[in-house]
Amino acid sequence: MEIHEAQTVLEPAKTLPVCAKVDVAVVGAGPAGMMAALAAAEDGLKVALIENRGFVGGNLTIGLPILGFLSQKGKPIIAGLPQKLIDRLKARNAAGPHQACPLHVSLTLIEPEAVKAVGLEMLAERGVDLMLNTMFCGVLMDGNRIGALIVESKSGREAIFADLIIDGTGDGDVAFQSGVPCEKGSEQGKMQPPTLMFCLGGVDTERLRMSLANEPETYDADFIPAGYFGQNRRFIVVGLRKLITQARAEGFVIPNERTIIISGLREGEVWINMTRVKGIDGTESRSLTAGEIETRGQIDDLFRYLVGYVPGFEKAFVSKVAPFLGIRETRRIVGQYTMTGDDIRNCCRFDDAIAVGSYPIDLHSPDGNDCKLEWCGDCYDIPYRSLVPQQVENLLVAGRSISTTHEAMAAIRVMSTCMAMGEAAGRAAKMCIREKVSPVDLDVHKLQKEMLNCGAYLRSQPE
């Protein structure tokens, strides 16, 4: 059979050059991975950070606000390195205050482009070996340990040796390739749909805000009282369902039941979180391609809807589109402990807590165009055991792919919580290297003490 008729081909074995030998390798430079690398490199360990895009920050760079720095009772619950990033951004007028929100608990507006620059600065200061435009491809296993990471770039296919690896990909890519048991989506395997964010300039946000404040019967917002808009110049509005119903009756194709508008830091700027495409698997390239194409095609009708129906958008224009789809859900590892929806609802505390969350269970329907939210009334802990996978000894996972159920993931997936988990994973990795132990054997009380000493927030003081 000729090669072009075959269904598979055999690639000859290659001898790969080793491009780095480090103590800790972090894969993925999103919110969790960036914090993990900063924490692991704090006192001089050799740390590599591998990122397939040409910039750092991940979902921090696509126009989303950071949710969850405050608890449902309005108290700060995310501190440490994540707060240091916010402080750096504020110094550039590129971040707003942590602002209570009746729907999203709290929101912190940030300037996406500034995150890329500030992230690079912080990583350089810590001496992190940053490898951009470098795709993680696989692993070479040495028994139950990852012996080497395989990466590919313009330089070709190469290997990285690391004593400990942190998976910050958001998709559990390293864990999956290493043989860690993983799950995806609901019991039926259905995942929350992704969104392609886009930004509009030329919006009269004051007119929009006062319309929401003064005409709530026409401009209806989910959960957020009209008075909130009267008191806050920066806001998220979720709702305007009556306008969507009217627009659909007049021929508009709108893939969302709710209008979602996020005011930006710059005058006249808003970000729109309304594109949606169901049935996308963020771990498959063909599926991601279809999602990018479909969501980009939705922007035109959404733009015309906003200009034609929503006050303040009469002179709006599309100024930018996010560089990639915002993925809400893909793989989750099976770890030493699996967080559940009831852990969130019951505000559970754990002896091995390494982060605190308060964001509600926020499930965007895999089949429909709406979502449901459940608030617990206070905070819940993230246990260290959920960052420690089964079967692989020298791996930690941070971010939305930690060990949770479909429901619990819908709460812990927001960027503030992911950053806190990243810092915890980085500090844990550093301690494992220093003490020559595997993550499963780490003394978590020592980790908790170090985190508190470094300014992180935990609800319980370890003895």
C-alpha positions in Angstrom: 0.0 0.0 0.0 1.3 3.4 -0.9 1.9 5.7 2.1 -0.8 8.2 1.0 -3.4 5.5 1.2 -2.5 4.3 4.7 -4.6 5.3 7.8 -1.4 5.4 10.0 2.3 5.9 9.4 5.3 4.9 11.4 7.6 7.8 12.2 11.2 6.8 12.6 12.6 7.1 16.2 14.6 10.3 16.9 17.4 11.2 19.2 16.2 14.4 20.9 18.4 17.1 22.2 17.9 18.1 25.8 17.1 21.8 25.8 16.7 22.3 29.6 17.5 20.7 32.9 15.6 22.2 35.8 14.3 21.5 39.2 10.7 22.4 38.4 9.0 22.6 35.0 5.6 24.3 34.7 3.6 23.7 31.6 1.1 26.4 30.7 1.6 30.1 31.5 -2.0 31.0 32.3 -3.2 32.3 35.7 -2.3 29.1 37.6 0.9 28.3 35.7 2.3 31.8 35.9 1.8 31.9 39.7 3.2 28.4 40.1 6.4 29.4 38.3 6.8 32.6 40.3 6.4 30.7 43.6 8.7 27.8 42.7 11.5 30.1 41.6 11.2 32.4 44.7 14.4 31.3 46.4 16.6 30.3 43.6 15.5 26.9 42.2 15.8 26.4 38.4 12.3 26.7 37.0 11.2 26.5 33.4 7.8 27.8 32.2 6.6 26.3 28.9 3.9 28.1 26.9 2.5 27.4 23.5 1.5 31.0 22.8 3.8 34.0 22.3 2.7 35.7 25.5 1.9 34.8 29.1 -1.3 35.3 31.0 -3.8 32.9 29.4 -7.4 33.8 30.1 -6.2 36.9 31.9 -5.5 38.3 28.4 -8.9 37.7 26.7 -11.0 40.5 28.2 -12.5 38.8 31.2 -12.6 40.4 34.6 -11.1 38.4 37.5 -13.9 37.0 39.6 -13.6 35.9 43.3 -11.0 38.0 45.0 -13.7 38.7 47.6 -15.9 36.3 49.4 -19.7 36.3 49.3 -19.5 38.2 52.6 -17.3 40.8 51.0 -14.0 39.8 52.7 -10.7 39.4 50.8 -9.9 35.7 50.3 -7.2 35.8 47.6 -3.8 37.4 48.6 -0.2 36.5 48.1 1.2 36.4 44.6 -2.1 37.0 42.9 -2.5 40.2 44.8 1.1 41.2 43.9 0.1 40.9 40.2 -2.9 43.2 40.8 -0.7 45.7 42.6 1.7 45.8 39.7 -1.2 46.3 37.3 -2.6 49.1 39.5 0.7 50.9 39.3 0.2 51.1 35.6 -3.5 52.1 35.9 -4.3 48.7 34.4 -6.4 47.2 37.2 -9.4 48.4 39.2 -10.3 47.7 42.8 -11.8 44.5 44.0 -15.5 45.4 43.7 -18.4 43.4 45.3 -20.9 42.2 42.7 -24.4 40.7 43.6 -24.1 38.2 40.8 -20.4 37.3 40.4 -19.5 37.8 44.1 -16.7 40.2 43.2 -15.0 41.5 40.0 -11.6 43.0 39.4 -11.2 44.7 36.0 -7.9 44.4 34.3 -6.2 45.6 31.1 -5.4 42.4 29.1 -2.3 43.8 27.3 -0.8 45.0 30.5 -1.0 41.5 32.0 1.3 40.2 29.3 4.0 42.9 30.0 3.7 42.7 33.8 3.8 38.9 33.8 7.0 38.9 31.8 8.5 41.4 34.2 7.7 39.3 37.3 8.9 36.1 35.7 12.2 37.7 34.6 12.8 39.1 38.1 12.5 35.6 39.5 14.8 34.2 36.9 12.3 31.8 35.4 13.4 30.2 32.1 10.5 31.1 29.9 9.9 29.1 26.7 7.3 30.8 24.6 5.9 29.4 21.3 6.8 26.0 22.6 4.2 23.2 22.5 4.1 20.4 25.1 3.9 17.2 23.1 4.3 14.3 25.5 6.3 12.6 28.2 8.9 9.9 28.7 8.0 7.9 31.8 10.4 6.3 34.2 8.3 3.9 36.1 5.7 6.0 38.0 7.7 9.2 37.4 7.9 11.6 34.5 11.5 11.2 33.3 11.3 13.9 30.6 8.9 16.3 28.9 8.8 16.4 25.1 8.3 19.8 23.5 8.3 21.0 20.0 8.9 24.5 18.5 10.7 26.2 15.6 13.8 24.6 17.1 12.4 21.2 16.5 11.5 18.4 18.9 13.4 18.5 22.2 13.4 17.1 25.7 13.3 18.8 29.1 14.5 17.1 32.3 12.8 18.2 35.5 12.6 16.7 39.0 9.1 17.9 39.4 6.4 19.0 37.0 3.4 21.3 37.4 0.5 20.9 34.9 -1.0 24.4 34.5 -2.4 23.7 31.0 -6.0 23.9 32.2 -6.7 20.8 30.1 -4.7 18.4 32.2 -2.5 17.7 29.1 0.6 16.6 31.1 -1.4 14.5 33.5 -3.3 12.8 30.6 -0.2 12.1 28.6 1.4 10.7 31.8 -1.4 8.1 32.3 -3.2 9.9 35.2 -6.9 8.9 35.2 -8.9 11.8 33.8 -12.6 12.7 33.4 -14.3 15.2 31.0 -17.6 17.0 31.4 -20.8 15.7 33.0 -21.8 12.1 33.6 -22.8 12.1 29.9 -19.4 13.6 28.9 -20.9 17.0 28.0 -18.9 20.1 28.6 -19.7 23.7 29.2 -19.6 25.7 25.9 -16.7 28.1 25.2 -16.9 31.8 24.4 -14.8 34.1 22.1 -14.7 37.5 23.9 -14.7 40.7 21.8 -14.2 44.3 22.7 -16.2 47.4 21.6 -15.1 51.0 21.7 -17.2 54.1 21.4 -19.8 53.0 23.9 -21.6 55.5 26.1 -21.3 53.5 29.2 -22.9 56.2 31.3 -26.0 56.1 29.2 -26.0 52.3 29.5 -25.5 52.5 33.3 -28.2 55.0 33.9 -30.7 53.1 31.7 -30.1 50.1 33.8 -30.5 52.1 37.0 -33.6 54.1 36.0 -35.5 51.8 33.6 -35.2 48.3 35.1 -38.5 47.2 33.6 -37.2 47.7 30.1 -33.5 46.9 30.8 -33.8 43.9 33.1 -30.6 42.5 34.8 -30.3 39.1 36.3 -30.0 39.2 40.1 -28.4 42.7 40.2 -30.7 45.4 41.5 -31.1 48.6 39.6 -29.5 50.6 42.4 -26.2 48.8 42.0 -25.8 50.4 38.5 -26.6 53.8 39.9 -23.8 53.5 42.4 -21.1 51.8 40.3 -19.5 53.2 37.2 -17.8 49.9 36.5 -20.0 46.8 36.3 -21.1 43.6 34.6 -24.6 43.5 33.4 -26.1 40.1 32.7 -29.6 40.0 31.4 -31.6 42.2 29.0 -33.5 39.1 28.1 -36.5 41.1 26.8 -34.3 42.8 24.3 -32.9 39.5 23.1 -36.5 38.1 22.7 -37.4 41.2 20.7 -34.3 41.0 18.5 -34.9 37.3 17.8 -38.4 38.0 16.7 -37.0 40.5 14.3 -34.6 38.0 12.7 -31.4 38.3 14.7 -29.5 35.0 15.5 -28.3 35.3 19.1 -26.6 32.2 20.6 -27.2 33.3 24.2 -30.2 33.9 26.4 -28.5 36.7 28.2 -26.8 39.9 27.2 -23.4 40.0 29.0 -21.5 43.3 29.0 -18.4 44.0 31.0 -17.4 47.7 31.3 -13.7 48.1 30.6 -11.1 50.3 32.3 -10.8 52.6 29.4 -13.5 55.2 28.7 -16.1 54.0 26.2 -14.8 50.4 26.2 -16.8 47.3 26.9 -16.1 43.6 26.6 -18.9 41.3 25.3 -19.2 37.7 26.6 -22.0 36.4 24.4 -20.7 34.2 21.7 -21.3 30.5 22.4 -20.9 27.2 20.6 -22.1 23.9 21.9 -20.5 20.5 21.5 -16.9 21.8 21.4 -14.1 19.7 22.9 -11.2 21.9 23.9 -8.8 19.0 23.8 -9.3 18.3 20.1 -7.8 20.6 17.4 -10.5 20.1 14.8 -13.2 20.8 17.4 -11.4 24.0 18.6 -11.0 25.1 14.9 -14.8 24.7 14.4 -15.4 26.7 17.6 -13.1 29.5 16.6 -14.8 29.8 13.2 -18.4 29.6 14.5 -17.9 32.1 17.3 -16.1 34.6 15.2 -19.0 34.3 12.7 -21.5 35.2 15.5 -19.9 38.5 16.3 -21.5 40.4 13.4 -25.1 39.7 14.5 -24.2 40.3 18.2 -22.7 43.6 17.3 -25.7 44.7 15.2 -28.0 43.6 18.1 -26.1 45.7 20.6 -26.0 48.8 18.4 -29.7 48.4 17.5 -31.2 47.5 20.9 -29.0 48.4 23.8 -28.7 52.1 24.9 -25.2 53.6 24.6 -24.1 51.4 21.7 -25.2 53.7 18.9 -21.7 54.7 18.0 -19.9 51.5 19.0 -17.3 49.7 16.9 -15.5 46.4 17.2 -12.0 47.3 18.4 -10.5 43.8 19.1 -11.3 40.2 19.4 -9.7 37.8 22.0 -6.7 35.8 20.6 -8.3 32.5 21.4 -11.5 30.8 22.7 -12.2 31.0 26.4 -12.6 27.4 27.4 -14.7 26.7 30.5 -14.2 23.0 30.8 -12.2 20.1 29.5 -10.3 17.4 31.5 -10.2 17.0 35.2 -7.7 14.7 36.9 -8.6 12.0 39.3 -6.5 12.9 42.3 -6.0 11.9 46.0 -9.4 13.7 46.8 -12.2 14.7 44.4 -14.0 17.9 45.4 -17.8 17.6 44.9 -20.7 20.0 44.4 -21.7 19.3 48.0 -18.3 20.4 49.2 -19.1 23.8 47.6 -22.7 24.0 48.8 -21.7 23.0 52.4 -18.7 25.5 52.5 -16.4 22.6 53.5 -13.2 23.1 55.3 -10.3 20.8 54.9 -7.2 20.2 57.1 -5.0 20.3 54.0 -6.5 23.5 52.6 -4.2 25.5 50.3 -6.6 28.0 48.9 -10.1 29.5 49.6 -12.8 30.1 47.1 -16.3 31.6 47.2 -17.4 31.8 43.6 -20.8 30.0 43.1 -21.4 26.8 41.1 -21.8 28.5 37.7 -22.8 25.9 35.1 -23.3 27.1 31.5 -25.6 24.5 29.9 -23.8 22.2 27.5 -27.1 21.8 25.6 -28.9 25.1 26.0 -28.1 28.8 25.8 -28.4 29.7 29.5 -26.7 28.9 32.8 -27.6 28.2 36.5 -25.8 29.5 39.6 -25.8 28.2 43.2 -24.3 30.2 46.0 -23.2 28.7 49.3 -23.4 31.9 51.3 -19.7 31.9 52.4 -16.4 30.2 51.5 -15.1 26.8 50.8 -11.5 25.3 51.0 -9.5 23.8 48.1 -7.7 20.8 49.5 -4.1 20.1 48.6 -5.0 16.5 47.8 -7.0 17.6 44.8 -3.8 19.0 43.3 -2.0 15.6 43.7 -2.9 13.1 40.9 -3.0 9.4 41.2 -0.3 7.1 39.7 2.3 9.7 38.8 4.8 10.6 41.6 6.4 13.8 40.5 3.5 15.8 39.2 1.2 18.4 40.6 -1.8 20.0 38.9 -3.1 23.5 39.3 -6.1 25.3 37.8 -9.5 24.1 36.6 -8.2 20.6 35.8 -7.6 19.6 39.5 -9.6 16.7 40.9 -13.2 17.8 41.1 -16.6 16.7 39.8 -18.3 18.5 36.9 -20.3 20.6 39.4 -17.4 21.6 41.7 -15.2 22.5 38.7 -17.9 25.1 37.7 -17.1 26.9 41.0 -13.3 26.6 41.3 -12.6 27.4 37.6 -12.4 31.3 38.0 -9.1 33.0 37.7 -8.6 34.2 41.2 -9.0 30.7 42.6 -6.8 29.2 39.9 -4.0 31.7 40.7 -4.2 30.8 44.4 -3.9 27.1 43.5 -1.0 27.9 41.2 0.9 29.6 44.0 0.2 26.7 46.3 1.5 24.2 43.7 4.6 26.2 43.1 5.4 26.4 46.8 4.7 22.7 47.2 7.0 21.9 44.3 9.8 24.0 45.8 9.4 22.2 49.2 9.3 18.8 47.6 12.6 19.6 45.9 14.2 21.0 49.0 13.1 18.2 51.2 13.5 15.4 48.6 10.0 14.1 48.9 7.2 13.4 46.5 4.1 15.6 46.5 1.9 12.9 48.1 4.4 12.7 51.0 4.7 16.5 51.6 3.9 17.8 55.0 1.0 20.0 54.2 1.1 21.9 57.5 4.6 23.1 56.6 3.2 24.2 53.2 0.4 26.1 54.9 2.8 27.9 57.2 5.0 28.9 54.3 2.0 30.2 52.4 0.8 32.2 55.3 4.3 33.6 55.9 4.3 34.7 52.2 1.0 36.5 52.5 -1.5 34.0 51.1 -4.9 33.7 52.7 -6.2 30.5 54.5 -9.2 30.3 56.8 -7.5 28.2 59.5 -4.1 28.8 61.0 -2.1 25.5 61.0 -0.7 24.4 64.4 
